[in-house]
Amino acid sequence: MFHFECPPMPHFIQIGQDTYSIGRKHPDRSSIGVFDLLFVTSGCLYLAEGEHELTLPAGHFGILRPDLEHRTVSPCREETHFYWLHFQTTGQWQHDSYEKEPLPPEQEHLYSPIEYFSFYLPRSGSVQSLGLTEEQFRELLQLYQNPSGNSRWQEQQQFHAILLRLQEDSKEEAAQSSHLQLAEEAALYLRKVYRDPLSYKRMAEELHFHPNYIALCMKRTFGCTPLDYVTQFRIEQAKRLLIHTNEPVGTIAEETGFGSFPYFVRCFHKRTGKTPKQFRMQYRQHSSST
């Protein structure tokens, strides 16, 4: 599995297609500096990256890392057609390692900060609808070969649609990384019920796993416990209400799941360095001077 921290989203660079005759080999390369996504529509490619062999028959894709050497294990045994696509990211990414550092200290923002999220892609997998996926690659290739005024924007949109389809079609492979899937499900659950008091028993019943295991999965994936995660989410919701409404601070504390006014003030100050009132007044002073 590849783990991309977004934003920034992975960005498309270039695409092409090739047909190898029997006996032809994919070129050996080392540290090419971009991710190389290969999608085979007929035949088969026999590759290796480091010690890991990657066999890609028709209807399968594989992603080669930008920082490793890859080579051909065996020449093509039949005529093989495939699309190749180069992409990169300026953000953080990981492969087969999900140990994360704890959440960094909150930095103050007058407006809501960028909401970071994770995007996972299997290293390789099969597609459920070969024809539709091939059509998406073909459309991206046409955009790349026939540039227009807004083609770069359209290329990125089509590229992200391809990544989403590969992710959706590879859910069975992704499910093997069960701790990632459970952590994402737990995070979604916590965002849905953040207004309610956190109940580990209720969360365990909802997700069908022991609360200790859920906490371990979230720690490995997000670098925080379920309580830390939901507290941070509540703080972000409270910021929006402080900025965009005139509701009393005590009401906002209740609406965002903190329960008591003193607890809300303590948590807010710990995360932001300001009381809710100070945060609200700073925003109002800022807006009145603009």
Buried (B, 14 or more C-beta within 10 A) or exposed (E): BBBBBBEEBBBBBEBEBEEBEEEEBBEEEEEBEBBBBBBBBBBBBBBBBEEEEBBBEBBBBBBBBBEBBBBBEEBBEEEBBBBBBBBBBEBEBBBEEBEBEEEEEBEEBEEEEEEEEBBBBBBBBBBBEBEEBBEBBBBBBEBBEEEEEEBEEBBBEBBBEBBEBBBEBBEEBBEEBEBBBBBBBBBEBBEEBBEEEBEBEBBBEBBEBEBEBBBBBBBBBBBBBBEBBBBBBBBBBBBEBBBEEEEEBBEBBBBBBBEEBEEBBEBBBEBBEBBBEEBBEBBEEEEEEE
